[in-house]
Amino acid sequence: MLKKGIVSVLFLMLFSFQVSAVDFNYCPITINDSSTLTADVTVTTSCVVLNNSNTFLDCNGKKISWNSAGGNGDTAVRAENVSNITIKNCILSDVNTGGAAVLGINLTNVSYSFVFNNTVHGNGTAHNYAISIGRNSNITSVENNTIRANGTGGNVYGINAENNQNNTITGNNIFVNGTSASGINDGIHLLATRNYNVTNNVIESGNEVDAQGIFLTSTNNSLIQNNTVNTTGNQSGNDGIVLIITSNNNTIRNNTVRTNGTSTDIAIAISASNNNKVFSNTLTSLSTVTGYGLQLNGGSVNTTVYNNTITITGTTSDGGATSDGISIVGADVGEFNIFENNTIIALGAGSYGINILGSSDNNFTNTILNNTAQWILNPSAGFNNFTNTTFRTGNGSIRFNGTLVFRGEHDINRSRLNISNNLAYVNTTNLTLLNTTAQINLTGLSFTTSTIRWDAGIDGQTLAECPAETCTLISYSGGNLVFDVTRFTTYTGPETPVSSSSNQGGGGGGAGGSSTSSTTSMTSQSLTTQGLRANQKVSFSVNDQQHTMTVKSVTATSVTVTVASVPQTVVLNKGDVREISLDDDLVPDFRITVLDLYRAKATFKLEKLLSPPKAQTPVSTNTPSIPTSKPAVAPANPVSALIPAVAPAPYTPPAQRDLMFPPAKKSSGMWLPVVLIIVLVIASFTMLKGRIKKTRH
C-alpha cells in the first residue's frame, strides 16, 4: 500500500505540473504549458521560447520589448520542433536598431499552428523579419496581425516563409521601410514554398531599392487574392507582385496594386515561370520614369491574363526604355500566353498599350486600348494574334472584330491610327494588316443628319459620301455615330472636320471655334468628359454642396479652368493631375486630370475623392477557374503623343537573397525541478524499503 501511495502522489505531482496554465511577467523564459503574460516586460536579448506542443502564448495585450542590447539573432517569441501552438494578442517591439537576423516571431519545424492578432515592430540592420515561418513549418495560419519592419541594412521582410507548404497568410496589415540603398524590402516573401493562400492583406513597401509587395521565388500552386499592395521605392525594383524562378501554377486574382516610385515600376512581374493565371486585378504604375502594368519575362509560357484593368503614367527617360501597359520580353519562341478582356490605359508620353519583344504565339482577345499614348509595338519577328481589338480615345473608337495576325515588325502609333474630333483614320501604307473590316464609333457629334463621309483617294483632301458597299450605318443617337467599313482610309461624320487629312498637328491656340456656354451634369463618382471648349461647364455635388468647373480658355498646350463655389483658377497642361479642396479646408475633395488638348477643346477625367476604403471581407481561398462568362470592362480616357518605337527594358531579378536565421538557442528548461522531485521520491522509497526489511529481520 505504501508503494502504491507513493506512486500515486508522484503521478499527481507530474500531471499537475504539465497541464496547469502559467502566468508570467518576466523574460527570458521557456514555457512548457499554456501561458499568459501579465505585465509589460523588457529584455536585453530574447524573451519567450515555446517548448511544448498543444500550448498557447497569450500576451493579453501586454508588450514585450526585446533586443534592447542590439545583439544578433535575438527573437521575441520562438518555437521549434513543436505542433499545435498558438501565439496571440502580443505587442512585440524591437527597441534597438542594432543587430542582424533579429526576428519578432520565429517558427521552425512547427505545424498546425496559429499566429493571430499580434502587433510586431521589427528593427535592426540586415535580415530582419517581423514574422518568420521557417523550414518544415506547415499547415500554419498567420492572421490579422499588424506588422512594421524597419532596417538599416539588406533584406527587410514583413513576413518571410521558406521551405514549407499549406500555409495561410490573411488579413494582415504590413508596412516595410528599409533605409539601405542596397537593401530589399518585401512585404511578404515566399521562397521554395507551395500551396499558400495569401489573401486580404494590406501591404505598403517603400523607401529604397527593391521595394516589393509580394515576392515569390520557386513557389507553386498558390493563391494571391484580394490583397492591396502599394510600393513607393525611390530606385529600381519597385514592384507590386513578383514571381520568379519557376514559380508555376499560381493564381493572382482580384488584387489592387499601385506602384509609385521614381524609377522603374512594375505592378506585376513574372519571370521564368509558367502556367500562371492573372485575372480581375487593378494594376496602376505611377512611376515618374518607366512603368509597366504587367511584364512577362524570361520565356514565361502558358500565362492566362484575363479581365484586368491596367493604368500607367511613366515616361521614356530611363535609358530610352518605354513604359508599357503589357510588356512581353521573350526569346523568339512560342510562349502561348493568352490575354483576354483586358483594358489598358497608358498616359505617359510615348507609352505603348502593348509591347512585344522577341515573343511569339501569344493571343490577345477583346482588348481595349483606352487612350494609350501609342497603341501596339511588335518590333521583332514572331506570330501574335489580336482578335476583337478596340482602339479608343475620347472622340470615339475603331474596333477590328476579326483576327489581326502580326507577322514580323509592326508599330501601331497615333500618327498611323488616329481617332480625333469627328475623324477616324488609318495609314494603310504603313499598316496593311489594318486595311480590313472594322466598326467605327464617332462620339460627341451634334449634326442632324447621319451621312458618312470618306476620303475616296481623289486628291487626299476631298471627302465624299461613302458608298453603301464600303460603309454601313449602324446607328446615330445621342451624338454617337456607329458604322461598319470594309476597308480603311479617312472617315468622318456628316460635317467635314477642320482637317480631313492625316495631319495630327494639335489644332491651334486660343478658344477657337464655338464658345457657346453649356453645362454638363456630373452625377456619378467620376466622369470622363467629351472635349470642352471655353465657357463650357461641368456641375457636380460634393457633400451635398453644389460646385462648378468652368473652362476659361484652351490652347494647344494648356487649359485654364475655374472651380467654384470657393473660386479657384488653375492652369493645367496635358497629363496634369490636380487635387483641389472645394471648401478651403486643405483636404482635397476633387481631382482633375487633363487627358487631351485638341482643336481648342480639352478632355478631362473628373473624380470626387472618397475617404480611404474599408478593409475587404475575406472570401473563399479556393483556387478558382477562369469564368466562362466574361464581365464587361468599363471604358476610360483620352490622350495622344508620338515617339519612335523602342524596346522595353526587361525585368531584372534582384541580387541573390541569402536568408539568415539565428541559431536555435538552448533553454535551461523547466524540467530540472521535476527531475529533482523524482530523485528524492525514489531515494525516500528505497530508504523506507530498507528499514522495513531490517524490522522484519
C-alpha positions in Angstrom: 0.0 0.0 0.0 2.8 2.4 0.8 4.4 1.8 -2.6 1.1 2.4 -4.4 0.5 5.6 -2.4 4.0 7.0 -3.3 3.5 6.2 -7.0 0.1 7.9 -7.0 1.5 11.0 -5.3 4.3 11.1 -7.9 1.8 10.7 -10.8 -0.4 13.5 -9.5 2.6 15.8 -9.0 3.8 15.2 -12.6 0.4 15.6 -14.1 -0.5 18.8 -12.4 2.9 20.3 -13.4 2.3 19.6 -17.1 -1.3 20.8 -17.6 -1.6 23.8 -15.3 -1.6 27.3 -17.0 1.2 29.6 -16.1 1.1 33.4 -15.7 4.4 35.2 -16.0 5.8 38.7 -16.0 9.5 38.3 -16.8 11.9 37.4 -19.5 13.8 35.4 -20.7 11.6 32.4 -20.1 11.0 28.9 -21.5 7.3 27.9 -21.2 6.1 24.3 -21.3 2.4 25.0 -20.7 -0.2 27.4 -22.0 0.8 30.7 -20.5 -0.4 34.3 -20.2 1.8 37.4 -19.9 0.5 39.6 -17.0 2.7 42.7 -17.4 4.8 44.6 -19.9 8.4 43.2 -19.9 11.8 44.4 -21.3 14.7 42.1 -22.0 18.2 42.8 -23.4 18.2 39.7 -25.7 15.4 37.2 -26.5 12.3 36.7 -24.5 10.0 33.6 -24.9 10.6 30.1 -26.0 7.6 27.8 -26.5 8.9 24.3 -25.7 5.8 22.0 -25.8 3.2 21.1 -28.3 -0.5 21.7 -27.7 0.1 25.0 -25.9 -0.6 28.7 -26.4 1.0 32.0 -25.5 -1.5 34.8 -24.8 0.2 38.1 -24.2 -3.2 39.6 -23.3 -2.3 42.9 -24.9 0.9 43.3 -22.9 4.1 44.4 -24.5 7.4 42.5 -24.9 10.3 44.9 -25.6 13.3 42.7 -26.7 16.8 43.2 -28.1 17.5 46.3 -26.0 21.2 45.5 -26.2 21.1 45.4 -30.0 22.6 41.9 -30.4 22.4 39.5 -33.3 19.9 36.7 -33.6 17.6 37.8 -30.8 13.9 36.8 -31.0 10.8 38.0 -29.2 9.0 34.6 -29.4 10.5 31.4 -30.7 9.1 27.9 -31.3 10.9 24.9 -32.7 10.0 21.2 -33.3 6.5 21.5 -31.8 3.0 21.5 -33.2 -0.5 22.8 -32.4 0.6 26.1 -30.8 -1.0 29.5 -30.7 0.7 32.9 -30.3 -1.9 35.7 -29.9 -2.6 39.2 -28.5 1.1 40.1 -28.2 2.8 43.5 -28.8 6.4 42.8 -29.7 8.8 45.7 -30.2 12.5 45.6 -31.1 13.7 48.6 -29.2 17.2 48.7 -30.7 18.1 49.4 -34.3 21.3 47.4 -34.0 21.7 43.7 -34.6 21.2 41.4 -37.6 18.8 38.5 -38.1 16.5 39.9 -35.4 13.1 38.2 -35.6 9.8 39.0 -33.9 8.2 35.6 -34.2 10.3 32.7 -35.4 8.8 29.3 -36.2 11.0 26.4 -37.3 9.6 22.9 -37.9 6.3 24.0 -36.4 3.0 22.7 -37.8 -0.8 23.0 -37.2 -0.3 26.4 -35.5 -1.9 29.8 -35.4 -0.3 33.3 -35.1 -3.0 36.0 -34.8 -3.9 39.4 -33.5 -0.3 40.4 -32.8 1.5 43.7 -33.3 5.1 43.2 -34.3 7.6 46.0 -34.8 11.0 44.8 -36.1 14.2 46.8 -36.3 17.9 46.1 -36.8 20.4 46.1 -39.6 20.2 43.2 -42.1 18.0 40.1 -42.5 15.3 41.3 -40.1 11.9 39.6 -40.4 8.9 40.6 -38.3 7.5 37.1 -38.6 9.4 34.1 -40.0 7.8 30.8 -41.0 10.9 28.6 -41.3 11.6 25.2 -42.8 9.1 22.4 -42.4 6.6 24.7 -40.7 3.4 23.5 -42.4 -0.3 24.0 -42.1 0.1 27.2 -40.2 -2.0 30.4 -40.3 -0.7 34.0 -39.8 -3.8 36.1 -39.5 -4.9 39.6 -38.5 -1.5 40.9 -37.4 -0.1 44.4 -37.7 3.5 44.3 -38.8 6.1 47.1 -39.2 9.5 46.1 -40.4 12.4 48.6 -40.5 16.0 48.1 -41.1 19.2 49.9 -42.0 20.8 47.0 -44.0 19.7 44.5 -46.6 16.7 42.2 -46.6 13.9 43.6 -44.5 10.7 41.5 -44.7 7.3 41.8 -43.0 6.6 38.0 -43.3 9.2 35.6 -44.5 8.5 32.0 -45.4 10.7 29.3 -46.8 10.8 25.6 -47.5 7.3 24.8 -46.3 3.7 24.3 -47.6 0.0 24.5 -47.0 0.1 27.8 -45.0 -2.3 30.8 -44.9 -1.3 34.5 -44.6 -4.5 36.5 -44.4 -5.9 39.8 -43.1 -2.6 41.3 -42.1 -1.5 45.0 -42.3 2.2 45.0 -43.3 4.4 48.1 -43.5 8.0 47.7 -44.6 10.5 50.6 -44.7 14.2 49.7 -45.1 16.6 52.6 -45.4 19.6 50.9 -47.1 20.4 51.7 -50.7 21.4 48.1 -51.2 18.5 46.6 -49.2 15.5 44.6 -50.3 12.1 45.4 -48.8 9.4 42.8 -49.2 6.0 42.9 -47.5 5.6 39.1 -47.9 8.5 36.9 -49.2 8.0 33.3 -50.1 10.9 31.0 -51.1 10.6 27.4 -52.1 7.0 27.1 -50.9 3.8 25.6 -52.2 0.0 25.6 -51.6 -0.1 29.0 -50.0 -3.1 31.2 -49.6 -2.1 34.9 -49.4 -5.4 36.8 -49.1 -6.9 40.1 -47.9 -3.6 41.6 -46.8 -2.8 45.4 -47.0 0.9 45.9 -47.8 3.0 49.0 -48.1 6.6 48.7 -49.0 9.0 51.5 -49.8 11.9 53.9 -49.4 14.9 52.4 -51.2 16.0 49.8 -53.8 13.9 46.7 -54.5 10.6 47.6 -52.7 8.2 44.7 -53.4 4.8 44.0 -52.0 4.6 40.2 -52.5 7.7 38.3 -53.8 7.5 34.6 -54.8 10.6 32.6 -55.7 10.2 28.9 -56.7 6.7 29.0 -55.2 4.0 26.8 -56.8 0.2 26.1 -56.6 -0.5 29.2 -54.5 -3.3 31.8 -54.4 -2.6 35.5 -54.2 -6.0 37.1 -53.8 -7.8 40.3 -52.7 -4.6 42.0 -51.5 -4.0 45.7 -51.6 -0.4 46.5 -52.5 1.3 49.9 -52.6 5.0 50.2 -53.2 7.0 53.5 -53.2 10.6 52.6 -53.7 12.7 55.5 -54.9 15.1 53.5 -57.1 14.8 50.5 -59.4 13.0 47.3 -58.5 9.8 49.0 -57.3 7.3 46.2 -57.9 3.9 45.2 -56.6 3.7 41.4 -57.1 6.7 39.4 -58.4 7.0 35.7 -59.5 10.5 34.5 -60.5 12.5 31.3 -61.0 9.9 28.5 -61.7 7.1 29.9 -59.7 4.5 27.9 -61.5 0.7 27.2 -61.4 -0.2 30.2 -59.2 -3.3 32.3 -59.4 -3.2 36.1 -58.9 -6.7 37.3 -58.6 -8.7 40.5 -57.5 -5.7 42.4 -56.2 -5.3 46.1 -56.2 -1.7 47.0 -57.0 -0.3 50.5 -57.1 3.4 51.3 -57.7 4.5 54.9 -57.2 8.3 55.1 -57.4 10.8 57.4 -59.1 12.5 54.8 -61.3 11.3 51.5 -62.8 7.9 50.3 -61.6 6.2 47.0 -62.4 2.7 46.3 -61.0 3.0 42.5 -61.7 6.3 41.0 -62.9 6.5 37.3 -64.0 9.9 35.9 -65.0 10.9 32.3 -66.0 7.6 31.0 -64.5 4.9 29.0 -66.3 1.2 28.2 -66.2 0.1 31.2 -64.0 -3.3 32.9 -64.0 -3.6 36.7 -63.6 -7.1 38.0 -63.7 -9.5 40.6 -62.4 -6.7 42.8 -60.9 -6.5 46.6 -60.9 -2.9 47.5 -61.8 -1.6 51.0 -61.6 2.0 52.2 -62.3 2.6 55.8 -61.4 6.3 55.9 -62.0 7.7 59.3 -63.0 10.1 57.5 -65.3 9.4 53.9 -66.6 6.4 51.8 -65.6 4.8 48.6 -66.6 1.4 47.3 -65.7 2.2 43.6 -66.4 5.6 42.3 -67.6 6.3 38.7 -68.7 9.9 38.0 -69.0 12.5 35.2 -69.3 10.4 32.9 -71.5 7.3 32.6 -69.2 4.8 30.4 -71.1 1.1 29.5 -70.8 0.2 32.5 -68.8 -3.5 33.4 -68.8 -4.2 37.2 -68.3 -7.9 37.9 -68.0 -10.2 40.8 -67.2 -7.5 43.2 -65.8 -7.6 47.0 -65.8 -4.1 48.4 -66.3 -3.1 52.1 -66.0 0.4 53.5 -66.4 1.8 57.1 -66.5 5.5 56.5 -66.9 7.6 58.5 -69.4 10.6 57.3 -71.5 13.6 59.0 -70.0 15.0 55.9 -68.3 17.7 55.0 -70.8 15.2 55.1 -73.6 13.1 52.3 -72.3 9.3 52.6 -72.8 6.5 52.5 -70.4 4.0 49.9 -71.4 0.7 48.5 -70.2 1.6 44.9 -71.1 5.2 44.1 -71.9 6.3 40.7 -73.1 10.1 40.1 -73.3 10.7 36.6 -74.7 13.3 34.6 -76.6 11.7 34.4 -80.1 10.0 31.2 -79.2 6.4 30.1 -78.9 5.2 31.1 -75.4 1.4 30.6 -75.9 0.2 33.2 -73.5 -3.4 34.2 -73.5 -4.7 37.7 -72.9 -8.4 38.3 -72.8 -10.8 41.1 -71.8 -8.1 43.5 -70.6 -8.4 47.3 -70.6 -5.2 49.2 -70.9 -4.7 53.0 -70.2 -1.2 54.3 -71.0 -1.0 58.0 -70.3 2.8 58.7 -70.3 4.4 60.3 -73.3 5.4 57.5 -75.7 3.8 54.8 -73.7 2.5 51.7 -75.6 -0.5 49.8 -74.6 1.2 46.5 -75.6 4.8 46.0 -76.4 6.0 42.5 -77.6 9.8 41.9 -77.9 11.1 38.6 -79.0 8.0 36.6 -78.1 5.7 34.5 -80.4 2.4 32.7 -80.4 0.6 35.0 -78.0 -3.1 35.5 -78.4 -5.0 38.7 -77.4 -8.8 38.7 -77.4 -11.3 41.6 -76.6 -8.5 44.0 -75.8 -9.5 47.7 -75.2 -6.6 50.1 -75.7 -8.1 53.1 -74.0 -6.4 56.4 -74.6 -2.9 54.9 -74.8 -0.3 57.4 -76.0 0.8 54.8 -78.5 -1.1 51.6 -79.4 0.9 48.4 -80.1 4.6 47.8 -80.7 5.8 44.5 -82.1 9.4 45.3 -83.0 10.7 41.8 -83.8 9.9 38.6 -85.7 7.2 36.4 -84.4 3.5 35.5 -84.8 1.0 37.1 -82.5 -2.8 37.2 -82.9 -5.2 40.1 -81.9 -8.9 39.3 -82.1 -11.7 41.9 -81.4 -9.3 44.7 -80.7 -10.6 48.2 -79.8 -8.6 51.4 -80.2 -10.4 54.1 -78.2 -10.0 57.8 -77.5 -12.3 60.4 -76.0 -13.6 61.1 -79.6 -14.6 57.6 -80.4 -13.2 54.2 -81.3 -12.2 51.7 -84.0 -12.9 48.1 -83.4 -11.4 45.3 -85.5 -13.7 42.4 -84.9 -11.7 39.8 -86.8 -8.2 38.5 -86.1 -5.2 40.6 -86.9 -2.1 38.4 -87.4 1.1 40.1 -86.6 4.0 38.6 -88.6 7.2 40.5 -88.0 7.6 44.1 -87.2 4.6 46.4 -86.6 4.3 49.8 -84.9 0.7 51.0 -84.5 1.1 54.5 -83.2 -1.1 57.7 -83.1 0.3 59.0 -86.3 -0.8 55.8 -88.1 -4.1 55.2 -86.4 -6.0 58.1 -85.0 -9.5 58.9 -83.7 -9.9 62.6 -83.2 -12.9 65.0 -83.3 -15.3 63.6 -86.0 -12.5 61.7 -87.7 -11.2 58.1 -87.8 -8.0 57.4 -89.8 -5.6 54.5 -90.5 -2.5 54.8 -92.6 -2.8 51.6 -94.6 0.5 52.2 -96.4 2.4 51.5 -93.2 -0.3 49.2 -91.6 -1.5 47.0 -94.4 -2.9 44.4 -91.9 -5.4 47.0 -90.7 -6.8 47.6 -94.2 -9.7 45.3 -93.3 -13.3 45.4 -91.9 -13.9 47.3 -88.7 -16.6 49.2 -86.8 -16.1 52.9 -86.2 -17.8 54.9 -83.4 -17.5 58.7 -83.5 -18.8 60.4 -80.3 -19.7 63.9 -79.3 -21.3 64.9 -82.6 -24.2 67.4 -82.9 -25.3 67.0 -86.5 -28.9 66.5 -87.6 -28.0 64.0 -90.4 -26.1 60.8 -90.3 -24.2 61.0 -93.6 -20.9 59.1 -93.5 -18.0 60.7 -95.5 -14.7 59.3 -96.6 -11.5 60.0 -98.4 -12.1 58.2 -101.7 -8.5 58.8 -102.8 -9.3 61.6 -105.2 -6.7 64.1 -104.0 -6.1 63.2 -100.4 -8.1 66.2 -99.3 -11.7 65.9 -100.7 -14.2 64.0 -98.7 -17.3 62.5 -100.4 -20.3 60.5 -99.2 -19.2 56.9 -98.5 -20.8 54.3 -100.8 -23.0 51.6 -99.4 -20.6 48.8 -100.4 -17.9 50.4 -98.2 -19.9 52.0 -95.3 -22.9 50.6 -93.4 -24.7 52.8 -90.9 -25.5 51.0 -87.7 -26.9 53.9 -85.6 -26.8 57.6 -84.9 -28.1 58.5 -81.5 -27.1 60.9 -78.7 -24.3 62.3 -80.7 -22.8 58.8 -81.3 -22.3 57.7 -84.9 -21.7 54.0 -85.4 -21.0 52.4 -88.8 -19.1 49.5 -90.3 -16.5 49.8 -93.0 -14.9 47.2 -95.3 -11.5 48.9 -95.6 -9.6 51.8 -94.4 -8.9 55.4 -95.3 -10.1 58.6 -93.6 -13.8 58.6 -92.3 -15.9 61.4 -90.8 -19.5 62.2 -89.9 -21.7 64.4 -92.0 -19.7 67.6 -91.5 -16.2 67.8 -92.7 -13.7 68.4 -89.9 -11.2 71.3 -89.9 -8.5 69.0 -91.4 -9.6 65.9 -93.3 -6.1 64.6 -93.9 -3.9 62.5 -91.6 -2.4 65.7 -90.1 -2.3 65.3 -86.3 -1.0 68.7 -85.6 -2.6 69.9 -82.3 -5.2 72.3 -83.5 -4.3 75.9 -82.9 -4.4 78.2 -79.9 -7.0 80.3 -78.1 -10.5 79.3 -77.6 -11.2 78.8 -81.3 -14.5 77.6 -82.8 -17.7 77.9 -80.9 -17.7 79.4 -77.4 -21.3 78.6 -76.7 -22.0 78.2 -73.0 -23.3 74.8 -72.0 -23.3 72.8 -68.8 -22.6 69.0 -68.3 -24.0 67.4 -65.1 -21.7 65.1 -63.3 -24.0 62.6 -61.5 -21.5 59.7 -60.8 -18.4 59.4 -58.7 -16.2 60.1 -61.8 -16.7 61.5 -65.3 -14.7 61.4 -68.5 -15.9 64.5 -70.4 -16.0 64.9 -74.2 -13.9 67.8 -75.5 -15.0 71.0 -73.7 -14.5 74.4 -75.2 -14.2 77.8 -73.5 -17.2 78.8 -71.4 -18.5 75.3 -71.1 -19.1 74.0 -67.6 -19.4 70.8 -65.5 -21.7 70.9 -62.5 -21.3 68.5 -59.6 -22.2 67.9 -56.0 -19.8 67.0 -53.2 -21.0 66.6 -49.6 -24.4 68.0 -50.6 -22.8 71.2 -51.9 -23.1 72.3 -55.5 -20.0 73.2 -57.4 -19.0 74.0 -61.0 -15.9 73.7 -63.1 -15.7 76.3 -66.0 -13.3 76.1 -68.9 -11.9 79.6 -69.3 -9.6 79.1 -72.2 -7.9 76.3 -74.2 -4.6 76.5 -76.1 -2.6 73.8 -77.9 -0.6 73.2 -74.7 -2.7 74.2 -71.7 -6.2 74.7 -70.4 -7.4 77.3 -67.8 -10.3 76.3 -65.5 -12.1 77.9 -62.6 -13.6 75.7 -59.9 -16.3 77.2 -57.6 -18.1 77.6 -55.1 -14.9 78.8 -53.4 -13.4 80.2 -56.7 -10.1 78.8 -57.7 -8.4 79.3 -61.1 -5.8 76.8 -62.3 -3.7 76.4 -65.4 -3.1 72.8 -66.4 -1.1 71.1 -69.2 -2.0 67.8 -70.9 -1.4 64.9 -68.5 -1.5 67.2 -65.4 -3.4 65.9 -62.3 -4.6 68.4 -59.7 -6.4 67.8 -56.5 -8.5 70.6 -55.1 -10.1 71.4 -51.8 -13.6 72.7 -52.6 -14.3 74.2 -49.1 -10.9 75.7 -48.4 -10.1 73.2 -45.6 -6.9 72.0 -47.3 -8.3 68.4 -47.6 -8.7 67.5 -51.3 -12.2 66.8 -52.4 -11.9 66.8 -56.2 -9.4 65.6 -58.8 -8.9 67.0 -62.3 -6.9 65.0 -64.9 -6.3 66.6 -68.3 -6.4 63.8 -70.8 -6.3 65.6 -74.1 -6.0 69.1 -75.7 -7.0 69.1 -79.3 -8.6 71.7 -81.6 -9.3 74.1 -78.9 -11.1 71.5 -76.8 -10.0 69.9 -73.5 -10.9 66.4 -72.3 -10.9 65.8 -68.6 -11.3 63.0 -66.1 -13.1 64.4 -63.1 -13.2 62.5 -59.8 -14.9 63.1 -56.5 -12.4 61.9 -53.9 -13.5 59.4 -51.3 -12.3 58.5 -47.8 -9.9 55.6 -47.6 -11.5 52.3 -48.4 -12.6 49.9 -45.7 -10.9 46.5 -45.2 -12.2 43.9 -47.6 -14.3 41.0 -46.4 -12.4 37.7 -46.6 -13.6 35.4 -49.3 -13.0 31.8 -50.3 -9.4 30.9 -50.7 -10.0 28.0 -53.1 -8.1 28.4 -56.4 -10.8 29.4 -59.0 -11.1 28.5 -62.6 -11.4 31.1 -65.3 -15.1 32.1 -65.7 -16.7 31.4 -69.0 -19.0 34.4 -68.7 -16.9 37.5 -69.1 -18.0 40.7 -67.5 -18.0 44.0 -69.4 -14.9 46.2 -68.9 -15.5 49.9 -68.2 -14.1 52.5 -70.6 -11.5 55.1 -69.6 -10.0 58.2 -71.0 -8.1 60.0 -73.9 -4.5 61.2 -74.6 -2.2 61.4 -77.6 1.6 61.6 -78.2 4.3 60.3 -80.5 7.8 58.8 -80.0 10.0 56.4 -82.0 9.4 52.7 -81.5 11.8 51.3 -78.9 12.1 48.1 -77.0 11.2 47.7 -73.3 13.7 47.1 -70.5 13.4 43.5 -69.3 12.7 42.8 -65.7 15.9 42.1 -63.8 15.5 40.0 -60.6 17.2 41.5 -57.6 20.5 40.2 -56.2 20.7 36.8 -54.6 18.9 36.8 -51.3 20.9 34.9 -48.7 18.4 34.3 -46.0 19.9 34.0 -42.5 18.4 32.7 -39.4 19.7 32.8 -35.9 20.9 29.5 -34.4 18.5 27.7 -32.2 19.2 28.7 -28.5 19.2 26.0 -25.8 17.0 26.9 -22.9 17.7 25.9 -19.3 14.3 24.3 -19.3 11.6 23.8 -16.7 12.3 20.0 -16.1 15.0 20.3 -13.5 12.6 20.7 -10.6 10.7 17.6 -11.8 13.8 15.5 -12.1 14.9 16.5 -8.5 11.5 15.6 -7.1 11.6 12.2 -8.8 15.1 11.5 -7.5 14.1 12.5 -3.9 10.9 10.3 -4.1 12.9 7.3 -5.3 15.6 7.7 -2.7 13.0 8.0 0.1 11.2 4.9 -1.2 14.5 3.0 -1.2 15.4 4.0 2.3 11.9 3.2 3.6 12.0 -0.3 2.0 15.5 -0.9 3.6 14.1 0.0 7.1 11.1 -2.3 6.6 13.4 -5.3 5.8 15.6 -4.6 8.9 12.5 -4.5 11.1 11.4 -7.9 9.7 14.8 -9.4 10.5 
